[in-house]
Amino acid sequence: MSDRYLIPDTKQYRVEDSIKKSQFIVTLAHTPSVEEAKAFVSAVKAEFPDATHNCWAYQAGPPGTTAMVGMSDDGEPHGTAGKPMLNMLLHADVGEVAAVVTRYFGGTKLGTGGLVRAYSGMVKLGLETVPTREKITPVRLEVIMDYSAVTLFKRMLPKYEIKVLEETFGADVTFVVEMPKEHGKNFSDAVVELTNGNALIDDVTDA
């Protein structure tokens, strides 16, 4: 599982388009769990109770993972809405995202191919323009070392995107630092090398 990926940086994001007289509205949201995705879908359906269809799909994990997914055609012909919407989400570089495409029928039938293009196209349109931010899984380490290593230790911090949360000066120096999880092992190895194995390193992420 990736420790760093893009997620929507907005509570809710919406784009509208008209296709052969039908009005289509795609609503996207950041949904880091199945429960939040289902709640979001229910909220959008409640917002548009008079719509012809409120088709939906969600992918509640890192980009491309299929462990926490769901979809619905909501009355459209089987396989013409939910599945193409989910496929679009799974192939995006954005994770933890749910999409509802609301349709108000305009009198002109689109056919199965037209429906697939319309629903997948609306999700694509939303994903291309939704604001995003990077989600980083952090790790927090406690490092105890001799004073003689402190200057070189501090010089290496930027390389590993480290934030110093605490510094305690006693018989030794104790640092509590936080960094992206992906850097944890390399950072620990570098500290061991720097201190000739004399540093104490403890994972205190969940402490």
PyRosetta script that sets phi, psi and omega in degrees:
from pyrosetta import init, pose_from_sequence

init()
pose = pose_from_sequence("MSDRYLIPDTKQYRVEDSIKKSQFIVTLAHTPSVEEAKAFVSAVKAEFPDATHNCWAYQAGPPGTTAMVGMSDDGEPHGTAGKPMLNMLLHADVGEVAAVVTRYFGGTKLGTGGLVRAYSGMVKLGLETVPTREKITPVRLEVIMDYSAVTLFKRMLPKYEIKVLEETFGADVTFVVEMPKEHGKNFSDAVVELTNGNALIDDVTDA")
pose.set_psi(1, 136.3)
pose.set_omega(1, -178.6)
pose.set_phi(2, -70.7)
pose.set_psi(2, 140.2)
pose.set_omega(2, 177.6)
pose.set_phi(3, -93.9)
pose.set_psi(3, 0.3)
pose.set_omega(3, -175.9)
pose.set_phi(4, -151.1)
pose.set_psi(4, 120.9)
pose.set_omega(4, 179.3)
pose.set_phi(5, -162.4)
pose.set_psi(5, 168.4)
pose.set_omega(5, -178.5)
pose.set_phi(6, -83.5)
pose.set_psi(6, 143.6)
pose.set_omega(6, 172.4)
pose.set_phi(7, -134.7)
pose.set_psi(7, 158.4)
pose.set_omega(7, 176.7)
pose.set_phi(8, -61.1)
pose.set_psi(8, 135.2)
pose.set_omega(8, -179.6)
pose.set_phi(9, -104.8)
pose.set_psi(9, 53.5)
pose.set_omega(9, -178.1)
pose.set_phi(10, -163.1)
pose.set_psi(10, 146.5)
pose.set_omega(10, 178.5)
pose.set_phi(11, -67.3)
pose.set_psi(11, -39.4)
pose.set_omega(11, 179.7)
pose.set_phi(12, -155.4)
pose.set_psi(12, 140.0)
pose.set_omega(12, -177.7)
pose.set_phi(13, -135.8)
pose.set_psi(13, 137.7)
pose.set_omega(13, -171.9)
pose.set_phi(14, -138.1)
pose.set_psi(14, 138.1)
pose.set_omega(14, 175.6)
pose.set_phi(15, -133.8)
pose.set_psi(15, 142.5)
pose.set_omega(15, 179.6)
pose.set_phi(16, -120.9)
pose.set_psi(16, 153.5)
pose.set_omega(16, 176.2)
pose.set_phi(17, -155.8)
pose.set_psi(17, 158.1)
pose.set_omega(17, 177.2)
pose.set_phi(18, -116.2)
pose.set_psi(18, 127.0)
pose.set_omega(18, -179.1)
pose.set_phi(19, -128.0)
pose.set_psi(19, 112.1)
pose.set_omega(19, -179.3)
pose.set_phi(20, 48.6)
pose.set_psi(20, 50.9)
pose.set_omega(20, 175.3)
pose.set_phi(21, 74.8)
pose.set_psi(21, -9.7)
pose.set_omega(21, 173.4)
pose.set_phi(22, -84.8)
pose.set_psi(22, 139.0)
pose.set_omega(22, 176.6)
pose.set_phi(23, -93.1)
pose.set_psi(23, 126.9)
pose.set_omega(23, 178.2)
pose.set_phi(24, -115.8)
pose.set_psi(24, 135.2)
pose.set_omega(24, 178.3)
pose.set_phi(25, -129.1)
pose.set_psi(25, 120.8)
pose.set_omega(25, 174.8)
pose.set_phi(26, -104.5)
pose.set_psi(26, 131.4)
pose.set_omega(26, 177.5)
pose.set_phi(27, -120.1)
pose.set_psi(27, 125.7)
pose.set_omega(27, 179.9)
pose.set_phi(28, -113.8)
pose.set_psi(28, 152.7)
pose.set_omega(28, 176.7)
pose.set_phi(29, -151.3)
pose.set_psi(29, 155.8)
pose.set_omega(29, 173.0)
pose.set_phi(30, -80.5)
pose.set_psi(30, 117.6)
pose.set_omega(30, -177.7)
pose.set_phi(31, -131.9)
pose.set_psi(31, 92.0)
pose.set_omega(31, -176.5)
pose.set_phi(32, -77.0)
pose.set_psi(32, 0.2)
pose.set_omega(32, 176.5)
pose.set_phi(33, -143.9)
pose.set_psi(33, 160.4)
pose.set_omega(33, 178.0)
pose.set_phi(34, -61.6)
pose.set_psi(34, -39.7)
pose.set_omega(34, -179.1)
pose.set_phi(35, -61.9)
pose.set_psi(35, -43.1)
pose.set_omega(35, 179.2)
pose.set_phi(36, -67.8)
pose.set_psi(36, -36.1)
pose.set_omega(36, 178.2)
pose.set_phi(37, -63.8)
pose.set_psi(37, -45.2)
pose.set_omega(37, -179.6)
pose.set_phi(38, -66.1)
pose.set_psi(38, -37.7)
pose.set_omega(38, 178.3)
pose.set_phi(39, -65.1)
pose.set_psi(39, -39.8)
pose.set_omega(39, 178.1)
pose.set_phi(40, -63.5)
pose.set_psi(40, -45.4)
pose.set_omega(40, 178.7)
pose.set_phi(41, -58.8)
pose.set_psi(41, -45.5)
pose.set_omega(41, 179.5)
pose.set_phi(42, -61.1)
pose.set_psi(42, -38.9)
pose.set_omega(42, -179.4)
pose.set_phi(43, -66.1)
pose.set_psi(43, -42.1)
pose.set_omega(43, 179.9)
pose.set_phi(44, -68.1)
pose.set_psi(44, -40.4)
pose.set_omega(44, 178.1)
pose.set_phi(45, -62.3)
pose.set_psi(45, -36.4)
pose.set_omega(45, 178.2)
pose.set_phi(46, -70.4)
pose.set_psi(46, -29.2)
pose.set_omega(46, 179.3)
pose.set_phi(47, -73.2)
pose.set_psi(47, -31.9)
pose.set_omega(47, -178.9)
pose.set_phi(48, -122.2)
pose.set_psi(48, 61.4)
pose.set_omega(48, -175.9)
pose.set_phi(49, -69.0)
pose.set_psi(49, -20.2)
pose.set_omega(49, -178.3)
pose.set_phi(50, -92.9)
pose.set_psi(50, 2.6)
pose.set_omega(50, -179.0)
pose.set_phi(51, -69.3)
pose.set_psi(51, 154.3)
pose.set_omega(51, 176.7)
pose.set_phi(52, -66.9)
pose.set_psi(52, -41.3)
pose.set_omega(52, 179.1)
pose.set_phi(53, -146.7)
pose.set_psi(53, 145.0)
pose.set_omega(53, 167.8)
pose.set_phi(54, -125.5)
pose.set_psi(54, 84.9)
pose.set_omega(54, -178.1)
pose.set_phi(55, -84.3)
pose.set_psi(55, 149.3)
pose.set_omega(55, -174.0)
pose.set_phi(56, -148.7)
pose.set_psi(56, 161.5)
pose.set_omega(56, 174.3)
pose.set_phi(57, -156.5)
pose.set_psi(57, 149.0)
pose.set_omega(57, 175.4)
pose.set_phi(58, -144.5)
pose.set_psi(58, 155.3)
pose.set_omega(58, 177.6)
pose.set_phi(59, -140.0)
pose.set_psi(59, 103.4)
pose.set_omega(59, -167.3)
pose.set_phi(60, -97.7)
pose.set_psi(60, 21.2)
pose.set_omega(60, 178.9)
pose.set_phi(61, -130.3)
pose.set_psi(61, -164.8)
pose.set_omega(61, 175.6)
pose.set_phi(62, -60.0)
pose.set_psi(62, 157.7)
pose.set_omega(62, -177.9)
pose.set_phi(63, -51.6)
pose.set_psi(63, 133.2)
pose.set_omega(63, 174.2)
pose.set_phi(64, 85.6)
pose.set_psi(64, -11.2)
pose.set_omega(64, -179.1)
pose.set_phi(65, -81.9)
pose.set_psi(65, 143.9)
pose.set_omega(65, -173.8)
pose.set_phi(66, -113.1)
pose.set_psi(66, 13.2)
pose.set_omega(66, -176.7)
pose.set_phi(67, -72.1)
pose.set_psi(67, -31.1)
pose.set_omega(67, -176.1)
pose.set_phi(68, -128.8)
pose.set_psi(68, 75.1)
pose.set_omega(68, -178.0)
pose.set_phi(69, -127.8)
pose.set_psi(69, 161.0)
pose.set_omega(69, 176.2)
pose.set_phi(70, -161.2)
pose.set_psi(70, 161.3)
pose.set_omega(70, -179.5)
pose.set_phi(71, -163.3)
pose.set_psi(71, 160.2)
pose.set_omega(71, 177.0)
pose.set_phi(72, -154.7)
pose.set_psi(72, 138.3)
pose.set_omega(72, 175.1)
pose.set_phi(73, -83.6)
pose.set_psi(73, -14.7)
pose.set_omega(73, 178.0)
pose.set_phi(74, 44.7)
pose.set_psi(74, 49.5)
pose.set_omega(74, 174.3)
pose.set_phi(75, 95.3)
pose.set_psi(75, -14.6)
pose.set_omega(75, 173.4)
pose.set_phi(76, -72.6)
pose.set_psi(76, 160.1)
pose.set_omega(76, 178.7)
pose.set_phi(77, -52.8)
pose.set_psi(77, 141.0)
pose.set_omega(77, -173.6)
pose.set_phi(78, -51.9)
pose.set_psi(78, 128.1)
pose.set_omega(78, 175.6)
pose.set_phi(79, 83.9)
pose.set_psi(79, 3.0)
pose.set_omega(79, -176.2)
pose.set_phi(80, -96.8)
pose.set_psi(80, -9.3)
pose.set_omega(80, -175.0)
pose.set_phi(81, -131.5)
pose.set_psi(81, -68.1)
pose.set_omega(81, -174.4)
pose.set_phi(82, -58.7)
pose.set_psi(82, -46.8)
pose.set_omega(82, -177.7)
pose.set_phi(83, -64.8)
pose.set_psi(83, -49.0)
pose.set_omega(83, 176.8)
pose.set_phi(84, -63.7)
pose.set_psi(84, -30.2)
pose.set_omega(84, 175.7)
pose.set_phi(85, -66.4)
pose.set_psi(85, -45.7)
pose.set_omega(85, 179.8)
pose.set_phi(86, -64.2)
pose.set_psi(86, -40.9)
pose.set_omega(86, 178.2)
pose.set_phi(87, -57.7)
pose.set_psi(87, -39.5)
pose.set_omega(87, 179.7)
pose.set_phi(88, -65.9)
pose.set_psi(88, -41.1)
pose.set_omega(88, 178.5)
pose.set_phi(89, -65.5)
pose.set_psi(89, -41.2)
pose.set_omega(89, -176.6)
pose.set_phi(90, -69.4)
pose.set_psi(90, -24.5)
pose.set_omega(90, -179.6)
pose.set_phi(91, -96.9)
pose.set_psi(91, 4.6)
pose.set_omega(91, 179.3)
pose.set_phi(92, -86.2)
pose.set_psi(92, 163.0)
pose.set_omega(92, 176.1)
pose.set_phi(93, -94.3)
pose.set_psi(93, 16.7)
pose.set_omega(93, 178.6)
pose.set_phi(94, -113.3)
pose.set_psi(94, 132.6)
pose.set_omega(94, 178.9)
pose.set_phi(95, -109.2)
pose.set_psi(95, 174.7)
pose.set_omega(95, 176.6)
pose.set_phi(96, 53.4)
pose.set_psi(96, 54.1)
pose.set_omega(96, -173.3)
pose.set_phi(97, -133.7)
pose.set_psi(97, 142.1)
pose.set_omega(97, 174.6)
pose.set_phi(98, -124.6)
pose.set_psi(98, 149.3)
pose.set_omega(98, -179.5)
pose.set_phi(99, -136.0)
pose.set_psi(99, 134.8)
pose.set_omega(99, 170.9)
pose.set_phi(100, -120.0)
pose.set_psi(100, 126.3)
pose.set_omega(100, 174.8)
pose.set_phi(101, -108.0)
pose.set_psi(101, 113.8)
pose.set_omega(101, 180.0)
pose.set_phi(102, -93.0)
pose.set_psi(102, 133.6)
pose.set_omega(102, 179.9)
pose.set_phi(103, -125.2)
pose.set_psi(103, 130.5)
pose.set_omega(103, 169.0)
pose.set_phi(104, -108.2)
pose.set_psi(104, 111.0)
pose.set_omega(104, -174.6)
pose.set_phi(105, -64.3)
pose.set_psi(105, 132.1)
pose.set_omega(105, -176.6)
pose.set_phi(106, -104.4)
pose.set_psi(106, 6.1)
pose.set_omega(106, 176.3)
pose.set_phi(107, 105.4)
pose.set_psi(107, -15.8)
pose.set_omega(107, 179.7)
pose.set_phi(108, -110.3)
pose.set_psi(108, 120.7)
pose.set_omega(108, 179.4)
pose.set_phi(109, -73.7)
pose.set_psi(109, 142.5)
pose.set_omega(109, -176.6)
pose.set_phi(110, -95.6)
pose.set_psi(110, -16.4)
pose.set_omega(110, -173.5)
pose.set_phi(111, 77.3)
pose.set_psi(111, 163.0)
pose.set_omega(111, -175.3)
pose.set_phi(112, -62.2)
pose.set_psi(112, -44.1)
pose.set_omega(112, 179.2)
pose.set_phi(113, -63.8)
pose.set_psi(113, -39.4)
pose.set_omega(113, 178.5)
pose.set_phi(114, -65.9)
pose.set_psi(114, -37.0)
pose.set_omega(114, 178.0)
pose.set_phi(115, -66.7)
pose.set_psi(115, -44.4)
pose.set_omega(115, 178.2)
pose.set_phi(116, -58.0)
pose.set_psi(116, -46.1)
pose.set_omega(116, -180.0)
pose.set_phi(117, -64.5)
pose.set_psi(117, -39.9)
pose.set_omega(117, -177.8)
pose.set_phi(118, -66.2)
pose.set_psi(118, -49.0)
pose.set_omega(118, -176.3)
pose.set_phi(119, -70.4)
pose.set_psi(119, -43.9)
pose.set_omega(119, 177.6)
pose.set_phi(120, -66.9)
pose.set_psi(120, -37.0)
pose.set_omega(120, -180.0)
pose.set_phi(121, -65.0)
pose.set_psi(121, -36.5)
pose.set_omega(121, 178.7)
pose.set_phi(122, -67.7)
pose.set_psi(122, -41.2)
pose.set_omega(122, 177.7)
pose.set_phi(123, -64.4)
pose.set_psi(123, -41.9)
pose.set_omega(123, 179.0)
pose.set_phi(124, -60.4)
pose.set_psi(124, -43.1)
pose.set_omega(124, 179.7)
pose.set_phi(125, -60.6)
pose.set_psi(125, -42.7)
pose.set_omega(125, 179.3)
pose.set_phi(126, -66.9)
pose.set_psi(126, -43.9)
pose.set_omega(126, -178.2)
pose.set_phi(127, -65.5)
pose.set_psi(127, -31.6)
pose.set_omega(127, -178.5)
pose.set_phi(128, -69.7)
pose.set_psi(128, -23.3)
pose.set_omega(128, -172.6)
pose.set_phi(129, -120.6)
pose.set_psi(129, -7.4)
pose.set_omega(129, -178.2)
pose.set_phi(130, -66.7)
pose.set_psi(130, 136.4)
pose.set_omega(130, 175.6)
pose.set_phi(131, -64.5)
pose.set_psi(131, 140.2)
pose.set_omega(131, -179.9)
pose.set_phi(132, -131.4)
pose.set_psi(132, 162.4)
pose.set_omega(132, 171.6)
pose.set_phi(133, -141.5)
pose.set_psi(133, 162.6)
pose.set_omega(133, -178.5)
pose.set_phi(134, -87.6)
pose.set_psi(134, 129.1)
pose.set_omega(134, 174.1)
pose.set_phi(135, -96.0)
pose.set_psi(135, 125.5)
pose.set_omega(135, -178.7)
pose.set_phi(136, -121.1)
pose.set_psi(136, 125.2)
pose.set_omega(136, 175.3)
pose.set_phi(137, -80.2)
pose.set_psi(137, 118.1)
pose.set_omega(137, -175.1)
pose.set_phi(138, -91.0)
pose.set_psi(138, 158.4)
pose.set_omega(138, 168.5)
pose.set_phi(139, -127.8)
pose.set_psi(139, 143.5)
pose.set_omega(139, -177.6)
pose.set_phi(140, -119.7)
pose.set_psi(140, 125.4)
pose.set_omega(140, -177.1)
pose.set_phi(141, -122.8)
pose.set_psi(141, 144.2)
pose.set_omega(141, 171.0)
pose.set_phi(142, -102.2)
pose.set_psi(142, 127.7)
pose.set_omega(142, -177.5)
pose.set_phi(143, -124.3)
pose.set_psi(143, 123.6)
pose.set_omega(143, 178.3)
pose.set_phi(144, -113.9)
pose.set_psi(144, 127.2)
pose.set_omega(144, -175.7)
pose.set_phi(145, -147.1)
pose.set_psi(145, 169.3)
pose.set_omega(145, 175.9)
pose.set_phi(146, -75.7)
pose.set_psi(146, 151.3)
pose.set_omega(146, -179.6)
pose.set_phi(147, -56.2)
pose.set_psi(147, -32.2)
pose.set_omega(147, -175.0)
pose.set_phi(148, -64.0)
pose.set_psi(148, -19.1)
pose.set_omega(148, -177.1)
pose.set_phi(149, -96.7)
pose.set_psi(149, -6.2)
pose.set_omega(149, -169.4)
pose.set_phi(150, -63.1)
pose.set_psi(150, -45.6)
pose.set_omega(150, -176.3)
pose.set_phi(151, -60.3)
pose.set_psi(151, -48.4)
pose.set_omega(151, 179.4)
pose.set_phi(152, -67.3)
pose.set_psi(152, -34.8)
pose.set_omega(152, 177.8)
pose.set_phi(153, -59.8)
pose.set_psi(153, -47.1)
pose.set_omega(153, -177.8)
pose.set_phi(154, -66.5)
pose.set_psi(154, -30.7)
pose.set_omega(154, 179.3)
pose.set_phi(155, -66.5)
pose.set_psi(155, -28.2)
pose.set_omega(155, -176.4)
pose.set_phi(156, -86.6)
pose.set_psi(156, -7.6)
pose.set_omega(156, -175.2)
pose.set_phi(157, -61.2)
pose.set_psi(157, -45.0)
pose.set_omega(157, -178.0)
pose.set_phi(158, -59.2)
pose.set_psi(158, -34.5)
pose.set_omega(158, -178.3)
pose.set_phi(159, -57.8)
pose.set_psi(159, -31.9)
pose.set_omega(159, -176.5)
pose.set_phi(160, -106.4)
pose.set_psi(160, 15.5)
pose.set_omega(160, 177.9)
pose.set_phi(161, 54.4)
pose.set_psi(161, 47.6)
pose.set_omega(161, -171.8)
pose.set_phi(162, -94.7)
pose.set_psi(162, 138.7)
pose.set_omega(162, 169.5)
pose.set_phi(163, -108.0)
pose.set_psi(163, 129.9)
pose.set_omega(163, 175.8)
pose.set_phi(164, -87.3)
pose.set_psi(164, 117.6)
pose.set_omega(164, -177.9)
pose.set_phi(165, -92.2)
pose.set_psi(165, -34.5)
pose.set_omega(165, -179.4)
pose.set_phi(166, -146.5)
pose.set_psi(166, 145.8)
pose.set_omega(166, 171.4)
pose.set_phi(167, -132.3)
pose.set_psi(167, 126.8)
pose.set_omega(167, 179.5)
pose.set_phi(168, -127.9)
pose.set_psi(168, 125.6)
pose.set_omega(168, -177.8)
pose.set_phi(169, -108.1)
pose.set_psi(169, 115.7)
pose.set_omega(169, 177.6)
pose.set_phi(170, -138.4)
pose.set_psi(170, -133.8)
pose.set_omega(170, 175.2)
pose.set_phi(171, -62.7)
pose.set_psi(171, -35.0)
pose.set_omega(171, 171.7)
pose.set_phi(172, -122.8)
pose.set_psi(172, -178.9)
pose.set_omega(172, 175.4)
pose.set_phi(173, -108.4)
pose.set_psi(173, 131.1)
pose.set_omega(173, 179.0)
pose.set_phi(174, -115.1)
pose.set_psi(174, 126.0)
pose.set_omega(174, 176.0)
pose.set_phi(175, -115.3)
pose.set_psi(175, 140.0)
pose.set_omega(175, 165.6)
pose.set_phi(176, -112.2)
pose.set_psi(176, 119.6)
pose.set_omega(176, -174.4)
pose.set_phi(177, -125.3)
pose.set_psi(177, 155.0)
pose.set_omega(177, 178.6)
pose.set_phi(178, -128.8)
pose.set_psi(178, 140.8)
pose.set_omega(178, -177.9)
pose.set_phi(179, -153.6)
pose.set_psi(179, 165.1)
pose.set_omega(179, 171.8)
pose.set_phi(180, -57.3)
pose.set_psi(180, 137.3)
pose.set_omega(180, -175.3)
pose.set_phi(181, -54.1)
pose.set_psi(181, -33.9)
pose.set_omega(181, -176.9)
pose.set_phi(182, -61.7)
pose.set_psi(182, -22.2)
pose.set_omega(182, -178.5)
pose.set_phi(183, -91.6)
pose.set_psi(183, -9.0)
pose.set_omega(183, -170.1)
pose.set_phi(184, -54.2)
pose.set_psi(184, -50.3)
pose.set_omega(184, -176.0)
pose.set_phi(185, -67.7)
pose.set_psi(185, -45.9)
pose.set_omega(185, -179.2)
pose.set_phi(186, -62.6)
pose.set_psi(186, -38.0)
pose.set_omega(186, 178.1)
pose.set_phi(187, -64.2)
pose.set_psi(187, -46.7)
pose.set_omega(187, -179.8)
pose.set_phi(188, -60.6)
pose.set_psi(188, -42.7)
pose.set_omega(188, 178.2)
pose.set_phi(189, -61.2)
pose.set_psi(189, -39.7)
pose.set_omega(189, -179.1)
pose.set_phi(190, -67.1)
pose.set_psi(190, -38.2)
pose.set_omega(190, 179.0)
pose.set_phi(191, -66.6)
pose.set_psi(191, -41.2)
pose.set_omega(191, 177.8)
pose.set_phi(192, -60.0)
pose.set_psi(192, -43.9)
pose.set_omega(192, -179.9)
pose.set_phi(193, -65.8)
pose.set_psi(193, -42.6)
pose.set_omega(193, -178.5)
pose.set_phi(194, -61.0)
pose.set_psi(194, -38.4)
pose.set_omega(194, -173.6)
pose.set_phi(195, -102.8)
pose.set_psi(195, 11.7)
pose.set_omega(195, -178.2)
pose.set_phi(196, 54.8)
pose.set_psi(196, 36.6)
pose.set_omega(196, 176.8)
pose.set_phi(197, 79.4)
pose.set_psi(197, 8.6)
pose.set_omega(197, -175.9)
pose.set_phi(198, -91.9)
pose.set_psi(198, -8.1)
pose.set_omega(198, 178.4)
pose.set_phi(199, -79.8)
pose.set_psi(199, 149.7)
pose.set_omega(199, 172.2)
pose.set_phi(200, -103.4)
pose.set_psi(200, 126.7)
pose.set_omega(200, -177.5)
pose.set_phi(201, -125.1)
pose.set_psi(201, 125.9)
pose.set_omega(201, -177.1)
pose.set_phi(202, -132.6)
pose.set_psi(202, 133.6)
pose.set_omega(202, 176.7)
pose.set_phi(203, -79.3)
pose.set_psi(203, 115.7)
pose.set_omega(203, -179.2)
pose.set_phi(204, -118.5)
pose.set_psi(204, 28.2)
pose.set_omega(204, -176.1)
pose.set_phi(205, -55.3)
pose.set_psi(205, -45.2)
pose.set_omega(205, -175.8)
pose.set_phi(206, -102.7)
pose.set_psi(206, 11.8)
pose.set_omega(206, -177.3)
pose.set_phi(207, -76.1)
pose.dump_pdb("model.pdb")
